[in-house]
């Protein structure tokens, strides 16, 4: 089964035996899935794809792995990852339909074209089923929430001239809230002890002291308590405010209700020709619960008597969070539909050549709805609408007192419903022919040829308020929209040539031609060569070399004027504050530990570009497959993926860092150079006449072919079977080690290996082991998974100090280790019952004493870890 390119196969039995209930769970736990992803925990806090499920092979972007269904492309998720790039969401794939999942773990653009940079995931549907199987599964979590019910029916018809398989799956998953976990339900679960949140606060913008609310907290009806705020750093009293505990608000797992139907089969048209069809349709409704509605605004209240911190006015910062009882949570609902259909003909030509002609149509529709505050009503009610007193600032004279209780009438006026609609499609015409080419001394040379036409497109639409630049908009909310389509023609050839009885050569090349009106990709040739050397039957030495490419994401090309919010350290302001406090500029160290109070929340803008070129890649692989005995084998494969001209938005933190270097002539930067002037033009700061002069207010970024990246490492697997008269034992281990992760953001930057640096948050290693035992009607499997460590969120300041003995050190968390257990008993020849326990030791994610923001751990590297232990029982009956 092994050839020049390593392939990992996950069967439907593997999915069940390892305790996975969805295709996403199976792929998320793949050893090669070493990168960070945005899961449900992040989706409840915001993000552009709060209901998507995706993977990151080799630590690359989700869209850099090609996801196929029965070898066909799927429509991409209509909402872009990070508001930037396209990808395929795995949430629509039901396990009832899966025969197996094949994962090609190196680049394969010479076979599949664009997107096959990090690898290819091919999900194969069931076929040739001639019986009926019904299964019912129920489950829950140890600590509450997340109840699951799943019903699956699969059946088929097989005769002498046709075979059809079809089925249904209904899967309902309840949400889990942070309030269901006693270590996530309070601000005081923070490793630093935590503190109450500012529920309602009015703050002197200059002194940083709170204005005493008096009886305002009680009067507001919010349920918040009047408390004194004390600085944890200095012990200084900062004044009274209305306090609340907010940590338990979020959902940590989305609720989902999903219904899927599938059909796959073929029927003979003649002796040499058959018609085939496969289709998968999924509809799902999902929900998450976000944070509380809140408002924040700097205001300048006029003071005719000459009082106030400005003399002629009071420069204040006002913030109010609304409790669930007042306005409810920021809950979102998602309505998604995915349709994937392929129909075609295939057969034999002159009894020598296999051929196929097919058409594939894939559609993804998306709609989300969430309650949000109306900007003009917030200003009118709480902040006033008259900017004439001081340009750029509201006067704070709203209709209502800032502590006014929320009435039903106010609630109805304040809240509206934001709606996002999106749809995408992929349409493919495909033809292939393959067979023997000519006889060689070592065997028959073979070939395959393909021709393909693909058209893909999408539309992403925000409601009128989301991107409005008027007062009639949503409070503190922005978004991204866009739409377009493009065409692609492709022609490919592949050859298998037996050079010697022990040496096989494979050659492949594919030419893709893109619509010239959309990007500067034009045409792209992708070659690949592979060698398989078998000196003995039990030993395979293999090597591959190939070129890969990726066309720019649709949303990098067709995005309209879009906005986003982000948080960065303002190094320039931090240095100025350090000097103002008497520090020596030469002693300043720009680190997160030193600049926590100079974290800036800013709004950014971006738009797509039609001048982007393709990302270019080189893939190299060398490996060995050795069957030591009939029951013991192992594989070891080294890989290297290098990408150039990666399409990415300019880095916001990189721009702020470049501005810092330019301002102080560091790292060879000249403030008057064209480079620095370009950096300055993309960063917005408040003017010198403003009361918040110099504050970082915004940044403008655009997509560009700028980055370069190299990832290398190795994969290893061991398989062992040990049959005895008392039962059969099996063992399998899969290990991945990322040995190098080089990245260069721009040509001016160093090509740096981040693998061991504090800024590289991906786990560097991944290990999965499965031990199984089967005897007569009983089988049990124990799966252990170890996800490598990640750096602390905030490193000690001495790690950034060149004069310290700890300069360059990196403090890291412990690895994350958990176990799944599956036990199955066959009740009769046609029925069985299976118990599954996931994370049976209830292991929490690795602790990081510096991760002070909820949920106090790296949710991107250890997504889903807050779910804890869960248990399932499934009954299966075959008719």
C-alpha positions, 0 to 999 in steps of 0.5 A: 500500500505504500508508495513514493508519497506518504499517506495516512489512512484513517478508517471508519473503525479508527474513528470509532476506536479512538473515541471520535464522534466527528470527522473534525475530531479525527482530523484535529487529532492527526499527528500532522495537525501541529498548527494553531486553529480558531475553535469554539472558545475563540468564536464566542469571543469574536472572530470572523469564523465563529462556527467553522471547524478546520485544521492546520497541517504542518502549522500552515494556514487552514487553506493551505491544505486541500480538502476533497470529498471523493477526490473532488473540490468542495466549496470554501467557507463563505466567511474568511478566516481572520477576515482574510483567507478562504478555507474549507470547513469540516463541520458539514461532514457526517461520520455515517458517510465516511468509509475512510480519510486519506491524508497525503502529507506532502505537497501535491500540486502536480496532481491536484493543482492549487492549495495542495501545499501542506498536503491533501485530505481526501474524505471517501464516502461509503459504497457497496453497502448491501445491508442496513445499519442503525446506530443510536449514541448518547453522551454527556460531559463529566462537569455538565453541558455538552449533551449529545445525541446522534442517530445514524442509518446507512443502507444499500442495494447491490445487484449484478448491474448496480450498487447504491449506498445511502444514509442519514445522520442526525447529530445534536450537541448542546453548548457548554458554557464557562459557567459549567466549569468551576475553573473558568467561571470566575475572574478569580480563576486567573493564575494571578488571582484576578479582580472584578471587572469594570461593570460601570466606571467613569475614569479621569483620563489623566490621573487614571482614578475612578470617579466615585459612582455613589449610589449609581451601582444600585440605581442602575439595576445591573446587580453590580456592587460598588467596590474600591479598585486597588492597583495590583502593582503599586497597591495604590487605591484607584477609586470606586466603581461598579464591580462584576464577575464576567468570566462565566459568560462565554460558551466554550463549545457551540451548540449544534444541530445537524442533519445530513443525507448522502448517497453514493453508487453506480449502475451499468450502462453497457458492458464497458460503461457505468454511470456513477453519482455521489451526493452529500447534503448537510444542514446545520443550526448552531449557536454560541454565547459571547460577552456582555454588551458594553459601551465605552467612549472618551468624552469631554464634558464642558465645565463652565465654572472652570473646573475639571482636569482640563480647566475648561472641561472634564476629559473622562473615560466612560464604560458600561457593561450591561448584565444579562438581565439588562440586555442579554448576552451577545449570542449568535446563531448560525444557519448553514447548508452544504450541498456536494454532488458529483455525477459522471460516466466511467469505463474501459476503452478498448479493454486497455484504458480506464476513462472517466468524465464527471461534473461536480457541483459544491455549494455552501450557504451561510447566515449568522444573526446576533443581537448588537447595540445601535450606535446612534441610540447609544450615543443619544442615550449615554454620550450625547451627540454634540461634537461642536464643543471639542472636535472629535469628542462627544460632550457626555450629555446623553438623554439618560444618566450613565447609571440609568436603569434599563427599561423595556423601552430602552432595551428595544431601542438599543438593540438590533440584529446584525445579519451576515449572509454568504454563499460560495460555490465550486463547479468542476468538469473533469476528464481522465484516462489511464492505463498501460503505456509500453513494456519495459524490461522491468515491467509495464510503464503506465500513465494517467492524464487529466483535464479539468475546468473549474469555476469558483466564486463567493459573495459575502454580504454585511447588513447596511449598518456593519460597514457604515461610516455614519452614526447609523451603524453598530456600536464598536463593530466592523466586518468584511465583505466581498465577492467575485469569481474566477475560472481555471483550466488544468491539464496534467500527466502522470507516469509510473516507470519501472526502471529496475525490478527494485526501482520505480520512477514516478513523474507528474506535471500539471499546468493550471491557467487562471483567469487573467482578469482576477489576479497576476497568476496567469499560468503555472506549471507544477512538476513532481518526481518520486522514487521507490527503491525496494532492495528486498520485499520488506523494505521501501526507500522513497523520495519525492521532489516537487513544486507546488503553488497556491493561487491567492485566496478569493477574499485576498483578491475580492475583499471590499473595504473592510475593517477589523479590531486588534490589540497591539503593544505600542512600543513608542508610547511605552518607551516615552512613558519609561523615559517620562518616569525617569528611565534611561532610554538606553535601558528600555526593553520593548517587551510585553512584561514591561509594556502591559499598560501600553496595550492599544485596542485599535481599528484597522482597515483593509481591501483586496488586490487583483495584482497578487501573484501565486504563492510558490512552493518546493516540497522535498521528502525522504523516507523509509518503510520497513516490515521487520516481521509480518506483525511489526513495521515502521515508517520514518519520513523527513519533509521540507516545505518552503513557500515564497511570495506568500500572500498575507496582510501586512503585519500590524505588530510588525508595522508598529515595531517598524515605526518604533525602529524608525522613530529611534533610528534602530536596526539601521532604520532612517526616519527620512527613508522611503521605507519609514515614510511608508510605515508612517503613512499606514499608522494613525495617531491622534494629532498634537492638538488633541487631548489624547495626542500621540495615542495610537488610533488606527492602522491600514494594511493591504495584502501583498506577496511578501512573506517566505516560510520554510518548515521541516521535520519528520513523521514516524509510525510504528505498527505491531500486531501480536495474536495469541490464543487469549486474544489479539493485541495491536499497537500503533504510534504516530509521531511528528516533530517540527524541527525548523520553522523559518519565517520572513515577513518582508524581504527586509527582515531576517529569515528567522527560525522561530521554532524555539523562540517565545513568539512561536506558539505552535506545539513542536511535537505531537504523539498519538499511541493506540493500544488495542485488545480483541478477544471473541466478542469483546474489544477495547482500545486505549488512545493516548495523545501528547501535544507538545509544550508552548511558550508562556504568554508573557516571558520574564523581562530578563529574557529580553535583556541582553545584559541578563544571563537569561537573555534569549531563554524561553519559559514553556508550559508542560505538554498536554497529555490525555487518554480516550478509552473505547470498549465494545461488546458484540451482543449478537451477530447483528448487534453491539454496544460501545462505551467511549470515554474521552479525556478519561482522566479529566486532564485540563489544558497546560497551566500558564501563570502568565496567561491572565486573560480568560480562559487562562490558557492557549485556546489556539494550541489546545482547543477543546481542552476545557470540555474535560471528560466526556462519556458516550454509549452507542448501540448498533444493529444490523439488519 
